[in-house]
Amino acid sequence: MGRVRRPANNSSALQAFAFAKILAIPSAKGPFPERSLIHGLVAGFLADFAATAGEWAKRSIGAVEQRPDDISKATPDLQALVRVAQLGYNRTYRR
């Protein structure tokens, strides 16, 4: 369970770090200012990824903590399955 809790606990810190980096880009005096667009895109991706991993970890922790001792009596989380279907649909067919 510790491996699942780690992303949940770290996601806010990673988002804040990426956000601070994005805000610093316009005033950056580094050796390659022409790379600021790429840095912004990568930082945005990392922030989104951290948020997604943190949300997944929080949902997973809740699901595992609420499962019955006899796993054969567990019921599927229909909201989670609908969400997965919607995400798959959006990524596959909506362009």
Residue, then its C-alpha position, 0 to 999 in steps of 0.5 A: m500500500g505504501r507504493v500507492r500512497r507515495p504518488a498520492n502524497n507527492s502529486s501536490a508537491l510535483q504539481a507545485f514544482a512544475f507550476a513554479k518552473i512554468l512561471a519562471i520561464p519568461s524571465a529565465k536567463g539560461p543559456f538556451p532561452e529558445r527552448s522555453l516553449i519545449h520546457g513549458l510543454v514538458a513541465g505542463f505534461l509532468a504537472d498533468f501526469a502528477a495530478t493524474a497519478g495522485e488522483w489514481a492513487k487516492r481512488s485506489i487506496g479507497a477501493v482497496e481499503q473498502r474491499p471485503d475480506d473475501i475478494s470474491k464478494a467484491t463488486p465492481d466500481l461502476q463509476a470507475l468503469v464508466r470513467v475508463a470507458q469515457l476516457g478511452y472514447n475521448r482519446t480514440y474517437r474525438r480528435 
